[in-house]
Amino acid sequence: MKTLLSLSIMLAGLAAQAAATGFSLERVSAAELRAATDLSLPAPSVAPVVPAQSSQLREWTIIAYLVGNDNNLERTAVETFNFLEFAGSSEKTAIVAELGRMKWQKPDDGFWQGSKRYYVERDTNKNVKDSGIISPALQTLPGADMGDYRHLAEFITWAKTNYPAKRYALFLHGHGSGWKDKEKNKGIAFDAASGNFITTPELGSALRLAGPVDIFYTIACVTQMAEVMYEVKDSVGYAIASEELNLAATSDQNGNETTTAFESYALAGPLVSNPELPTEILAGIIPEGIKRMWEGFGLMRHRLTFSVVKPGLLPELAARLDAWAAAAEALDDRNAAAAAKRAVLRFEQNGSGSAPNSNYADLRDFISLYAGAVSTTEPRAVAFRKQSAELEDFLTSKVVIKNISFGKRRDGADYARAGGLAITLPAYKPANIDARLWTYEDLAFAKESSWDRFIFKYMWNIDNSTGFTPGWDARAR
């Protein structure tokens, strides 16, 4: 419990420091962060829980969608719920959750399958992850399909109707695979009981049906992608997610297995303890809190990425990216293009360890590598490098407002290079194109930008002499 006390105090300290400085978490010094984790500091006070039927308008409602209807995520979903209870609802912040289960693991509240909806109360049990569920179930839904986007939309609407607030945070626990997994052909929120899942366009549809949220936070793998976040650009103020696989459990420095379910507390803790803070400050605290938790649990030997993105700026990013891609194609420095495509930091799509052959790459790293590999000094090249610097600055200072990345990939690639937003980029010299990549054109990002043309027409062909990408002519708009 000493570690959890330290983490709860640390999150309160981060919020207090952010509020005192007026805005930026970057202004918090290392010494101040150490002070914030000092166990001699008093624990943050928690207001009494307001009954669910209260008509008082809270500052926040956290809407937690915990997809544990899965063979290997059921236990993590329950532990994630336990950490939400460690924060607990307060007078100014309500936490409501839908928890899905497969009925054979973690039987602390009995064996059951389907989903239940809860008003999350505060649990002071010191052994958080092994604590039983104490919150009352408000609804029991044995046949719920948590892989149906309409069910997600209905839950968000239910939460907003019954627990109205000034601001809303949507937290999604479950499997994810970027916009499309190469083998599983899935997007997010895999429900093993129904066999269903929420596709990337359907995620956008769910939020359009239910209305916007101020913060969208998910621990689903490789979700912080331009293609995914473009779908929710009109419905999400700040999106917090990972570019890479996010481990449900891992081992500490002593080799002991440790859950990462505490990542839900990174959201709930600050919103309960400091609900009046501006949304951007609270959003920025979350990845910083995740990092400090990983440090506290001795997990820093593993790799991790989490960032905060403003989806509403993605249309402007897409326009700038289109102009950059057109300039790159006009410059036609194929050696630079091939070098960037070969060396860019890529992220695993399916846990197979085949990141170098993945279609998911870090956008900032790609732009930087491409510009750095251009060797000529002709005016067009100079202009391209300047344009690249301006694009990189817009990405890292406007679109990505907070980025936490550390550790190394299995082949030694350093995650310090991760810029906070991934994008689709075909693997270096692929033997053949994955047929599922043709569904890329169904994404809003592809429909409203020219990135698909750039990657399939130009980047596909920089390192071969076969002409246009197979099938491109027939599929081109």
DRENDO-1510 file (C-alpha; in Angstrom, 1 decimal, always signed):
<recs>
REC; n; res; u; v; w
REC; 1; MET; +0.0; +0.0; +0.0 .
REC; 2; LYS; +3.0; +2.3; +0.5 .
REC; 3; THR; +3.4; +2.5; -3.2 .
REC; 4; LEU; -0.2; +3.2; -3.9 .
REC; 5; LEU; -0.3; +5.9; -1.2 .
REC; 6; SER; +2.8; +7.4; -2.9 .
REC; 7; LEU; +1.1; +7.3; -6.3 .
REC; 8; SER; -2.2; +8.9; -5.0 .
REC; 9; ILE; -0.2; +11.7; -3.3 .
REC; 10; MET; +2.0; +12.1; -6.4 .
REC; 11; LEU; -1.1; +12.6; -8.7 .
REC; 12; ALA; -2.5; +15.1; -6.3 .
REC; 13; GLY; +0.9; +16.8; -6.3 .
REC; 14; LEU; +1.1; +16.9; -10.1 .
REC; 15; ALA; -2.3; +18.5; -10.3 .
REC; 16; ALA; -1.5; +21.1; -7.6 .
REC; 17; GLN; +1.8; +22.0; -9.3 .
REC; 18; ALA; +0.1; +22.3; -12.7 .
REC; 19; ALA; -2.6; +24.5; -11.2 .
REC; 20; ALA; +0.0; +26.7; -9.4 .
REC; 21; THR; +2.0; +27.2; -12.6 .
REC; 22; GLY; -1.0; +28.2; -14.5 .
REC; 23; PHE; -0.8; +25.6; -17.3 .
REC; 24; SER; +2.1; +23.5; -18.4 .
REC; 25; LEU; +3.2; +20.3; -16.8 .
REC; 26; GLU; +6.6; +20.8; -18.4 .
REC; 27; ARG; +7.2; +23.5; -15.8 .
REC; 28; VAL; +7.2; +20.9; -13.0 .
REC; 29; SER; +10.8; +20.3; -12.1 .
REC; 30; ALA; +12.3; +16.9; -11.2 .
REC; 31; ALA; +12.7; +18.1; -7.6 .
REC; 32; GLU; +9.1; +19.2; -7.4 .
REC; 33; LEU; +8.0; +15.8; -8.7 .
REC; 34; ARG; +10.1; +14.1; -6.1 .
REC; 35; ALA; +8.5; +16.3; -3.5 .
REC; 36; ALA; +5.1; +15.4; -4.8 .
REC; 37; THR; +5.8; +11.7; -4.1 .
REC; 38; ASP; +7.0; +12.3; -0.5 .
REC; 39; LEU; +5.0; +10.1; +1.8 .
REC; 40; SER; +5.2; +12.7; +4.5 .
REC; 41; LEU; +2.7; +14.8; +2.6 .
REC; 42; PRO; -0.9; +14.5; +3.6 .
REC; 43; ALA; -3.2; +12.4; +1.4 .
REC; 44; PRO; -5.7; +14.3; -0.7 .
REC; 45; SER; -9.1; +14.7; +0.8 .
REC; 46; VAL; -12.0; +13.0; -0.9 .
REC; 47; ALA; -15.5; +14.5; -0.6 .
REC; 48; PRO; -18.4; +12.3; +0.5 .
REC; 49; VAL; -20.1; +10.3; -2.3 .
REC; 50; VAL; -23.2; +11.9; -3.6 .
REC; 51; PRO; -26.0; +9.3; -4.2 .
REC; 52; ALA; -26.6; +8.4; -7.8 .
REC; 53; GLN; -30.0; +10.1; -7.8 .
REC; 54; SER; -28.6; +13.5; -6.8 .
REC; 55; SER; -29.6; +16.3; -9.2 .
REC; 56; GLN; -26.4; +18.3; -8.5 .
REC; 57; LEU; -24.4; +19.0; -11.6 .
REC; 58; ARG; -20.9; +17.6; -11.1 .
REC; 59; GLU; -17.7; +18.9; -12.6 .
REC; 60; TRP; -17.0; +15.5; -14.2 .
REC; 61; THR; -18.5; +12.1; -15.0 .
REC; 62; ILE; -16.1; +9.4; -15.8 .
REC; 63; ILE; -17.7; +6.8; -18.2 .
REC; 64; ALA; -15.7; +3.6; -17.9 .
REC; 65; TYR; -16.3; +0.9; -20.6 .
REC; 66; LEU; -14.4; -2.1; -19.4 .
REC; 67; VAL; -14.5; -4.8; -22.0 .
REC; 68; GLY; -13.4; -7.9; -20.0 .
REC; 69; ASN; -15.4; -10.3; -22.2 .
REC; 70; ASP; -12.2; -11.9; -23.2 .
REC; 71; ASN; -10.1; -14.9; -22.3 .
REC; 72; ASN; -7.0; -12.9; -21.2 .
REC; 73; LEU; -8.5; -9.5; -20.2 .
REC; 74; GLU; -11.2; -10.5; -17.8 .
REC; 75; ARG; -9.0; -10.4; -14.8 .
REC; 76; THR; -7.4; -7.1; -15.9 .
REC; 77; ALA; -10.9; -5.6; -16.4 .
REC; 78; VAL; -11.9; -6.4; -12.8 .
REC; 79; GLU; -8.6; -5.2; -11.4 .
REC; 80; THR; -9.0; -2.0; -13.5 .
REC; 81; PHE; -12.4; -1.6; -11.8 .
REC; 82; ASN; -10.8; -2.1; -8.4 .
REC; 83; PHE; -8.4; +0.8; -9.1 .
REC; 84; LEU; -11.4; +3.0; -10.2 .
REC; 85; GLU; -12.9; +2.2; -6.8 .
REC; 86; PHE; -9.6; +3.2; -5.2 .
REC; 87; ALA; -10.3; +6.7; -6.5 .
REC; 88; GLY; -14.1; +6.4; -6.0 .
REC; 89; SER; -16.9; +8.8; -6.9 .
REC; 90; SER; -17.0; +12.1; -5.0 .
REC; 91; GLU; -19.3; +15.1; -4.6 .
REC; 92; LYS; -17.9; +16.7; -7.8 .
REC; 93; THR; -16.9; +13.6; -9.9 .
REC; 94; ALA; -19.0; +10.6; -10.6 .
REC; 95; ILE; -17.5; +7.4; -11.9 .
REC; 96; VAL; -19.9; +5.0; -13.6 .
REC; 97; ALA; -18.7; +1.8; -15.3 .
REC; 98; GLU; -19.9; -1.1; -17.4 .
REC; 99; LEU; -17.9; -4.2; -16.7 .
REC; 100; GLY; -18.0; -7.2; -19.1 .
REC; 101; ARG; -16.9; -10.6; -18.0 .
REC; 102; MET; -16.6; -14.2; -19.2 .
REC; 103; LYS; -17.5; -15.8; -15.8 .
REC; 104; TRP; -14.5; -18.0; -15.1 .
REC; 105; GLN; -11.8; -15.6; -13.7 .
REC; 106; LYS; -11.6; -13.4; -10.7 .
REC; 107; PRO; -14.7; -14.7; -8.9 .
REC; 108; ASP; -14.7; -12.1; -6.1 .
REC; 109; ASP; -18.3; -11.1; -6.8 .
REC; 110; GLY; -19.4; -14.5; -8.1 .
REC; 111; PHE; -19.2; -16.1; -11.5 .
REC; 112; TRP; -21.2; -14.4; -14.1 .
REC; 113; GLN; -21.1; -13.6; -17.8 .
REC; 114; GLY; -22.3; -10.5; -19.8 .
REC; 115; SER; -22.0; -7.1; -18.3 .
REC; 116; LYS; -23.1; -5.0; -15.3 .
REC; 117; ARG; -23.3; -1.3; -14.8 .
REC; 118; TYR; -22.1; +0.3; -11.6 .
REC; 119; TYR; -21.9; +3.6; -9.7 .
REC; 120; VAL; -18.3; +3.3; -8.6 .
REC; 121; GLU; -18.0; +3.9; -4.8 .
REC; 122; ARG; -14.7; +4.5; -3.0 .
REC; 123; ASP; -13.0; +1.4; -1.6 .
REC; 124; THR; -10.3; +2.0; +1.1 .
REC; 125; ASN; -9.1; -1.6; +1.0 .
REC; 126; LYS; -5.3; -1.3; +1.0 .
REC; 127; ASN; -4.8; -4.4; -1.2 .
REC; 128; VAL; -6.3; -2.7; -4.2 .
REC; 129; LYS; -6.0; -5.1; -7.1 .
REC; 130; ASP; -7.2; -8.1; -5.0 .
REC; 131; SER; -10.0; -6.2; -3.4 .
REC; 132; GLY; -13.5; -7.4; -4.1 .
REC; 133; ILE; -16.0; -5.2; -5.9 .
REC; 134; ILE; -17.9; -3.2; -3.3 .
REC; 135; SER; -19.9; -0.9; -5.6 .
REC; 136; PRO; -23.6; -1.7; -6.2 .
REC; 137; ALA; -24.6; -3.0; -9.6 .
REC; 138; LEU; -27.3; -0.8; -11.0 .
REC; 139; GLN; -28.1; -2.9; -14.1 .
REC; 140; THR; -27.4; -6.5; -15.1 .
REC; 141; LEU; -27.1; -7.1; -18.9 .
REC; 142; PRO; -26.4; -10.9; -19.4 .
REC; 143; GLY; -26.7; -10.6; -23.2 .
REC; 144; ALA; -24.9; -7.4; -23.8 .
REC; 145; ASP; -22.6; -7.2; -26.8 .
REC; 146; MET; -19.8; -4.8; -25.8 .
REC; 147; GLY; -18.3; -5.2; -29.3 .
REC; 148; ASP; -21.3; -3.4; -30.8 .
REC; 149; TYR; -20.7; +0.4; -31.2 .
REC; 150; ARG; -24.4; +1.0; -30.6 .
REC; 151; HIS; -24.1; -0.6; -27.2 .
REC; 152; LEU; -21.2; +1.7; -26.4 .
REC; 153; ALA; -23.2; +4.7; -27.6 .
REC; 154; GLU; -26.2; +3.6; -25.5 .
REC; 155; PHE; -24.0; +3.3; -22.4 .
REC; 156; ILE; -22.5; +6.8; -22.9 .
REC; 157; THR; -26.0; +8.2; -23.3 .
REC; 158; TRP; -27.2; +6.3; -20.2 .
REC; 159; ALA; -24.3; +7.7; -18.1 .
REC; 160; LYS; -24.8; +11.3; -19.3 .
REC; 161; THR; -28.6; +11.1; -18.6 .
REC; 162; ASN; -28.2; +9.6; -15.1 .
REC; 163; TYR; -25.0; +11.4; -14.1 .
REC; 164; PRO; -25.0; +14.8; -15.8 .
REC; 165; ALA; -21.9; +16.8; -15.5 .
REC; 166; LYS; -20.2; +19.9; -16.9 .
REC; 167; ARG; -17.5; +17.7; -18.5 .
REC; 168; TYR; -17.2; +14.0; -19.5 .
REC; 169; ALA; -14.3; +11.6; -19.7 .
REC; 170; LEU; -14.7; +8.3; -21.6 .
REC; 171; PHE; -12.3; +5.5; -20.5 .
REC; 172; LEU; -12.2; +2.4; -22.7 .
REC; 173; HIS; -10.5; -0.8; -21.5 .
REC; 174; GLY; -10.1; -3.6; -24.0 .
REC; 175; HIS; -8.1; -5.0; -26.9 .
REC; 176; GLY; -7.1; -2.6; -29.7 .
REC; 177; SER; -5.1; -3.0; -32.9 .
REC; 178; GLY; -4.8; +0.5; -34.4 .
REC; 179; TRP; -7.2; +1.1; -37.3 .
REC; 180; LYS; -6.9; -2.5; -38.5 .
REC; 181; ASP; -5.1; -5.6; -37.3 .
REC; 182; LYS; -3.2; -7.4; -40.0 .
REC; 183; GLU; -4.3; -10.9; -38.8 .
REC; 184; LYS; -7.4; -10.4; -36.7 .
REC; 185; ASN; -9.0; -7.8; -38.8 .
REC; 186; LYS; -10.3; -5.9; -35.8 .
REC; 187; GLY; -10.3; -2.4; -34.5 .
REC; 188; ILE; -11.1; -2.0; -30.7 .
REC; 189; ALA; -13.2; -3.5; -27.9 .
REC; 190; PHE; -13.1; -7.2; -28.8 .
REC; 191; ASP; -16.0; -9.1; -27.2 .
REC; 192; ALA; -15.0; -12.8; -27.3 .
REC; 193; ALA; -18.4; -13.9; -26.2 .
REC; 194; SER; -20.2; -12.3; -29.2 .
REC; 195; GLY; -17.2; -12.4; -31.6 .
REC; 196; ASN; -17.9; -8.8; -32.3 .
REC; 197; PHE; -15.7; -5.7; -32.1 .
REC; 198; ILE; -15.9; -2.0; -32.8 .
REC; 199; THR; -14.3; -0.9; -36.1 .
REC; 200; THR; -12.5; +2.4; -36.3 .
REC; 201; PRO; -15.3; +4.1; -38.3 .
REC; 202; GLU; -17.8; +2.7; -35.8 .
REC; 203; LEU; -15.9; +4.3; -32.9 .
REC; 204; GLY; -16.6; +7.6; -34.5 .
REC; 205; SER; -20.2; +6.7; -35.1 .
REC; 206; ALA; -20.7; +5.7; -31.4 .
REC; 207; LEU; -19.5; +9.2; -30.2 .
REC; 208; ARG; -21.6; +11.0; -32.8 .
REC; 209; LEU; -24.6; +9.1; -31.5 .
REC; 210; ALA; -23.9; +9.7; -27.9 .
REC; 211; GLY; -22.4; +13.2; -28.1 .
REC; 212; PRO; -19.0; +14.6; -27.4 .
REC; 213; VAL; -16.6; +13.9; -24.5 .
REC; 214; ASP; -14.0; +16.2; -23.2 .
REC; 215; ILE; -11.4; +13.5; -22.6 .
REC; 216; PHE; -11.1; +10.1; -24.3 .
REC; 217; TYR; -8.6; +7.8; -22.6 .
REC; 218; THR; -8.0; +4.2; -23.7 .
REC; 219; ILE; -5.4; +1.6; -22.8 .
REC; 220; ALA; -6.3; -0.4; -25.9 .
REC; 221; CYS; -3.1; -1.1; -27.9 .
REC; 222; VAL; -1.8; +1.1; -30.8 .
REC; 223; THR; -4.8; +3.4; -30.7 .
REC; 224; GLN; -2.9; +6.8; -30.9 .
REC; 225; MET; -2.9; +6.9; -34.7 .
REC; 226; ALA; -3.9; +9.6; -37.0 .
REC; 227; GLU; -6.4; +7.3; -38.7 .
REC; 228; VAL; -8.1; +6.4; -35.4 .
REC; 229; MET; -8.3; +9.8; -33.9 .
REC; 230; TYR; -9.5; +11.4; -37.2 .
REC; 231; GLU; -12.7; +9.4; -36.8 .
REC; 232; VAL; -13.4; +11.2; -33.4 .
REC; 233; LYS; -12.1; +14.6; -34.3 .
REC; 234; ASP; -15.5; +16.3; -33.9 .
REC; 235; SER; -16.4; +14.4; -30.7 .
REC; 236; VAL; -13.3; +14.4; -28.5 .
REC; 237; GLY; -11.4; +17.4; -26.9 .
REC; 238; TYR; -8.3; +15.5; -25.8 .
REC; 239; ALA; -7.4; +11.9; -26.6 .
REC; 240; ILE; -5.0; +9.9; -24.5 .
REC; 241; ALA; -3.7; +6.6; -25.8 .
REC; 242; SER; -0.6; +4.6; -26.8 .
REC; 243; GLU; +1.1; +4.2; -30.1 .
REC; 244; GLU; +2.4; +0.8; -29.1 .
REC; 245; LEU; +1.1; -2.4; -27.5 .
REC; 246; ASN; +0.1; -1.6; -23.9 .
REC; 247; LEU; +0.8; -4.5; -21.6 .
REC; 248; ALA; -2.0; -5.7; -19.4 .
REC; 249; ALA; +0.6; -7.3; -17.0 .
REC; 250; THR; +4.3; -7.5; -17.0 .
REC; 251; SER; +7.1; -8.2; -14.5 .
REC; 252; ASP; +8.9; -5.8; -12.2 .
REC; 253; GLN; +12.7; -5.6; -11.6 .
REC; 254; ASN; +12.5; -8.7; -9.3 .
REC; 255; GLY; +10.7; -10.8; -11.9 .
REC; 256; ASN; +7.3; -10.7; -10.1 .
REC; 257; GLU; +4.2; -10.4; -12.3 .
REC; 258; THR; +2.6; -7.0; -11.9 .
REC; 259; THR; -0.7; -5.8; -13.3 .
REC; 260; THR; -0.9; -2.5; -15.1 .
REC; 261; ALA; -4.5; -2.0; -14.2 .
REC; 262; PHE; -3.4; +0.9; -12.1 .
REC; 263; GLU; -3.4; +3.0; -15.3 .
REC; 264; SER; -7.1; +3.6; -14.8 .
REC; 265; TYR; -6.3; +5.5; -11.6 .
REC; 266; ALA; -4.1; +7.9; -13.6 .
REC; 267; LEU; -7.4; +9.2; -15.0 .
REC; 268; ALA; -9.7; +8.8; -12.0 .
REC; 269; GLY; -7.3; +10.1; -9.4 .
REC; 270; PRO; -6.8; +13.6; -10.7 .
REC; 271; LEU; -10.4; +14.1; -11.8 .
REC; 272; VAL; -11.6; +13.1; -8.3 .
REC; 273; SER; -8.9; +15.1; -6.4 .
REC; 274; ASN; -8.8; +18.2; -8.6 .
REC; 275; PRO; -11.9; +18.3; -10.7 .
REC; 276; GLU; -12.0; +22.1; -11.1 .
REC; 277; LEU; -8.7; +22.2; -13.0 .
REC; 278; PRO; -8.9; +23.1; -16.8 .
REC; 279; THR; -9.3; +20.0; -19.0 .
REC; 280; GLU; -6.0; +20.5; -20.8 .
REC; 281; ILE; -4.1; +20.4; -17.5 .
REC; 282; LEU; -5.9; +17.3; -16.3 .
REC; 283; ALA; -5.4; +15.6; -19.7 .
REC; 284; GLY; -1.6; +16.4; -19.5 .
REC; 285; ILE; -1.4; +14.9; -16.0 .
REC; 286; ILE; -2.6; +11.5; -17.1 .
REC; 287; PRO; +0.3; +10.2; -19.1 .
REC; 288; GLU; +2.7; +11.8; -16.6 .
REC; 289; GLY; +0.9; +9.9; -13.9 .
REC; 290; ILE; +1.2; +6.6; -15.9 .
REC; 291; LYS; +4.9; +7.1; -16.2 .
REC; 292; ARG; +5.3; +7.7; -12.4 .
REC; 293; MET; +3.3; +4.7; -11.7 .
REC; 294; TRP; +5.5; +2.5; -13.9 .
REC; 295; GLU; +8.4; +3.9; -12.0 .
REC; 296; GLY; +6.8; +3.3; -8.7 .
REC; 297; PHE; +6.1; -0.4; -9.5 .
REC; 298; GLY; +9.6; -0.9; -10.9 .
REC; 299; LEU; +8.6; -1.4; -14.5 .
REC; 300; MET; +10.9; +1.1; -16.2 .
REC; 301; ARG; +12.9; -1.7; -17.9 .
REC; 302; HIS; +9.9; -2.2; -20.3 .
REC; 303; ARG; +8.9; +0.2; -23.2 .
REC; 304; LEU; +5.9; +2.5; -23.0 .
REC; 305; THR; +4.3; +5.2; -25.0 .
REC; 306; PHE; +1.4; +7.4; -24.0 .
REC; 307; SER; +0.5; +10.8; -25.4 .
REC; 308; VAL; -2.2; +13.5; -25.4 .
REC; 309; VAL; -3.5; +14.5; -28.8 .
REC; 310; LYS; -6.1; +17.2; -29.8 .
REC; 311; PRO; -8.2; +15.4; -32.5 .
REC; 312; GLY; -9.8; +18.6; -33.5 .
REC; 313; LEU; -6.5; +19.8; -35.1 .
REC; 314; LEU; -6.1; +16.7; -37.2 .
REC; 315; PRO; -7.8; +18.2; -40.3 .
REC; 316; GLU; -5.2; +21.0; -40.3 .
REC; 317; LEU; -2.5; +18.4; -39.8 .
REC; 318; ALA; -3.8; +16.4; -42.7 .
REC; 319; ALA; -3.8; +19.5; -45.0 .
REC; 320; ARG; -0.2; +20.2; -43.9 .
REC; 321; LEU; +0.8; +16.6; -44.4 .
REC; 322; ASP; -0.7; +16.6; -47.9 .
REC; 323; ALA; +1.4; +19.6; -48.8 .
REC; 324; TRP; +4.5; +18.0; -47.3 .
REC; 325; ALA; +3.9; +14.7; -49.2 .
REC; 326; ALA; +3.4; +16.6; -52.5 .
REC; 327; ALA; +6.7; +18.4; -51.9 .
REC; 328; ALA; +8.4; +15.1; -51.1 .
REC; 329; GLU; +7.1; +13.5; -54.3 .
REC; 330; ALA; +8.1; +16.5; -56.4 .
REC; 331; LEU; +11.6; +16.5; -54.9 .
REC; 332; ASP; +11.7; +12.7; -55.7 .
REC; 333; ASP; +14.7; +11.9; -53.5 .
REC; 334; ARG; +14.2; +8.2; -53.5 .
REC; 335; ASN; +17.3; +7.5; -51.5 .
REC; 336; ALA; +16.0; +9.7; -48.7 .
REC; 337; ALA; +12.5; +8.2; -48.9 .
REC; 338; ALA; +13.9; +4.7; -48.8 .
REC; 339; ALA; +16.1; +5.5; -45.8 .
REC; 340; ALA; +13.3; +7.0; -43.9 .
REC; 341; LYS; +11.0; +4.1; -44.7 .
REC; 342; ARG; +13.6; +1.6; -43.6 .
REC; 343; ALA; +14.7; +3.3; -40.4 .
REC; 344; VAL; +11.4; +4.8; -39.0 .
REC; 345; LEU; +10.3; +3.6; -35.6 .
REC; 346; ARG; +7.5; +1.1; -36.1 .
REC; 347; PHE; +5.0; -0.4; -33.7 .
REC; 348; GLU; +3.8; -3.9; -33.2 .
REC; 349; GLN; +0.4; -4.7; -34.7 .
REC; 350; ASN; -0.4; -8.0; -33.0 .
REC; 351; GLY; +2.2; -8.9; -30.4 .
REC; 352; SER; +4.2; -11.1; -32.7 .
REC; 353; GLY; +7.4; -9.1; -32.2 .
REC; 354; SER; +7.4; -8.2; -35.9 .
REC; 355; ALA; +7.5; -4.4; -35.5 .
REC; 356; PRO; +10.0; -3.9; -38.3 .
REC; 357; ASN; +7.5; -5.4; -40.7 .
REC; 358; SER; +4.5; -3.4; -39.3 .
REC; 359; ASN; +2.5; -0.9; -41.3 .
REC; 360; TYR; +2.3; +1.4; -38.2 .
REC; 361; ALA; +5.0; +4.0; -37.9 .
REC; 362; ASP; +5.7; +7.1; -35.8 .
REC; 363; LEU; +4.8; +10.2; -37.9 .
REC; 364; ARG; +7.3; +12.6; -36.3 .
REC; 365; ASP; +10.2; +10.2; -36.7 .
REC; 366; PHE; +9.3; +9.6; -40.3 .
REC; 367; ILE; +9.2; +13.3; -41.1 .
REC; 368; SER; +12.5; +13.9; -39.3 .
REC; 369; LEU; +14.3; +11.0; -40.9 .
REC; 370; TYR; +13.1; +11.9; -44.4 .
REC; 371; ALA; +14.2; +15.5; -44.1 .
REC; 372; GLY; +17.5; +14.5; -42.6 .
REC; 373; ALA; +18.3; +12.1; -45.4 .
REC; 374; VAL; +17.8; +14.7; -48.1 .
REC; 375; SER; +21.4; +15.4; -49.1 .
REC; 376; THR; +21.2; +17.9; -51.9 .
REC; 377; THR; +21.4; +21.7; -51.4 .
REC; 378; GLU; +19.2; +22.7; -54.3 .
REC; 379; PRO; +16.5; +25.3; -53.5 .
REC; 380; ARG; +13.7; +22.7; -53.5 .
REC; 381; ALA; +15.6; +20.6; -51.0 .
REC; 382; VAL; +16.2; +23.5; -48.7 .
REC; 383; ALA; +12.6; +24.4; -48.9 .
REC; 384; PHE; +11.5; +20.8; -48.2 .
REC; 385; ARG; +13.7; +20.7; -45.1 .
REC; 386; LYS; +12.2; +23.9; -43.9 .
REC; 387; GLN; +8.7; +22.7; -44.6 .
REC; 388; SER; +9.5; +19.4; -42.7 .
REC; 389; ALA; +10.7; +21.4; -39.7 .
REC; 390; GLU; +7.5; +23.5; -39.7 .
REC; 391; LEU; +5.3; +20.4; -40.0 .
REC; 392; GLU; +7.2; +18.6; -37.2 .
REC; 393; ASP; +6.8; +21.7; -35.0 .
REC; 394; PHE; +3.0; +21.9; -35.6 .
REC; 395; LEU; +2.7; +18.2; -34.8 .
REC; 396; THR; +4.7; +18.2; -31.6 .
REC; 397; SER; +3.6; +21.6; -30.2 .
REC; 398; LYS; +0.0; +21.9; -31.3 .
REC; 399; VAL; -1.4; +18.4; -32.1 .
REC; 400; VAL; +0.5; +16.4; -29.5 .
REC; 401; ILE; +0.4; +18.4; -26.2 .
REC; 402; LYS; +2.0; +15.8; -24.0 .
REC; 403; ASN; +4.1; +12.8; -24.9 .
REC; 404; ILE; +5.6; +10.1; -22.6 .
REC; 405; SER; +7.8; +7.5; -24.3 .
REC; 406; PHE; +10.7; +5.4; -23.0 .
REC; 407; GLY; +12.3; +2.0; -23.3 .
REC; 408; LYS; +13.5; +0.0; -26.2 .
REC; 409; ARG; +11.9; -2.4; -28.7 .
REC; 410; ARG; +13.0; -6.0; -28.8 .
REC; 411; ASP; +15.4; -5.3; -31.6 .
REC; 412; GLY; +16.9; -2.3; -29.8 .
REC; 413; ALA; +14.9; +0.6; -31.4 .
REC; 414; ASP; +14.7; +3.4; -28.9 .
REC; 415; TYR; +11.2; +4.6; -28.0 .
REC; 416; ALA; +12.6; +8.0; -27.0 .
REC; 417; ARG; +12.1; +8.7; -30.8 .
REC; 418; ALA; +8.4; +8.3; -30.5 .
REC; 419; GLY; +6.6; +11.6; -31.2 .
REC; 420; GLY; +3.1; +10.8; -29.9 .
REC; 421; LEU; +1.2; +10.0; -33.1 .
REC; 422; ALA; +1.4; +7.0; -35.4 .
REC; 423; ILE; +0.4; +6.7; -39.0 .
REC; 424; THR; +0.1; +4.0; -41.7 .
REC; 425; LEU; +3.3; +3.5; -43.7 .
REC; 426; PRO; +3.9; +0.3; -45.7 .
REC; 427; ALA; +6.8; -1.8; -44.5 .
REC; 428; TYR; +10.2; -1.5; -46.1 .
REC; 429; LYS; +10.3; -3.6; -49.3 .
REC; 430; PRO; +7.2; -5.7; -48.5 .
REC; 431; ALA; +7.0; -8.9; -50.5 .
REC; 432; ASN; +3.3; -8.3; -51.3 .
REC; 433; ILE; +0.6; -6.0; -50.2 .
REC; 434; ASP; -1.8; -7.0; -47.5 .
REC; 435; ALA; -5.2; -7.2; -49.1 .
REC; 436; ARG; -6.8; -5.7; -46.0 .
REC; 437; LEU; -4.9; -2.5; -46.6 .
REC; 438; TRP; -7.3; -1.8; -49.4 .
REC; 439; THR; -10.0; -1.1; -46.7 .
REC; 440; TYR; -7.9; +1.9; -45.7 .
REC; 441; GLU; -9.9; +3.9; -48.2 .
REC; 442; ASP; -13.0; +3.4; -45.9 .
REC; 443; LEU; -11.4; +5.6; -43.2 .
REC; 444; ALA; -12.3; +9.3; -42.9 .
REC; 445; PHE; -8.6; +10.2; -42.9 .
REC; 446; ALA; -8.1; +8.5; -46.3 .
REC; 447; LYS; -11.2; +10.1; -47.7 .
REC; 448; GLU; -10.4; +13.6; -46.6 .
REC; 449; SER; -6.6; +13.5; -47.3 .
REC; 450; SER; -4.2; +12.3; -49.9 .
REC; 451; TRP; -2.0; +10.2; -47.5 .
REC; 452; ASP; -3.3; +7.0; -49.1 .
REC; 453; ARG; -2.2; +8.2; -52.5 .
REC; 454; PHE; +1.3; +9.1; -51.2 .
REC; 455; ILE; +1.9; +5.8; -49.4 .
REC; 456; PHE; +0.4; +3.5; -52.0 .
REC; 457; LYS; +1.6; +5.2; -55.2 .
REC; 458; TYR; +4.9; +6.8; -54.2 .
REC; 459; MET; +6.2; +5.2; -51.0 .
REC; 460; TRP; +5.3; +1.7; -52.3 .
REC; 461; ASN; +7.4; +2.2; -55.4 .
REC; 462; ILE; +10.5; +4.0; -54.1 .
REC; 463; ASP; +12.4; +0.7; -53.6 .
REC; 464; ASN; +11.2; -1.4; -56.5 .
REC; 465; SER; +10.8; -1.1; -60.3 .
REC; 466; THR; +7.4; -2.7; -60.6 .
REC; 467; GLY; +5.4; +0.5; -61.2 .
REC; 468; PHE; +2.3; +1.4; -59.3 .
REC; 469; THR; +1.3; -0.5; -56.3 .
REC; 470; PRO; -0.7; -3.6; -57.4 .
REC; 471; GLY; -4.3; -2.7; -57.7 .
REC; 472; TRP; -3.7; +1.0; -57.1 .
REC; 473; ASP; -5.0; +2.1; -60.5 .
REC; 474; ALA; -8.3; +0.3; -60.0 .
REC; 475; ARG; -8.8; +1.6; -56.5 .
REC; 476; ALA; -7.6; +5.2; -57.0 .
REC; 477; ARG; -10.1; +8.0; -56.6 .
</recs>
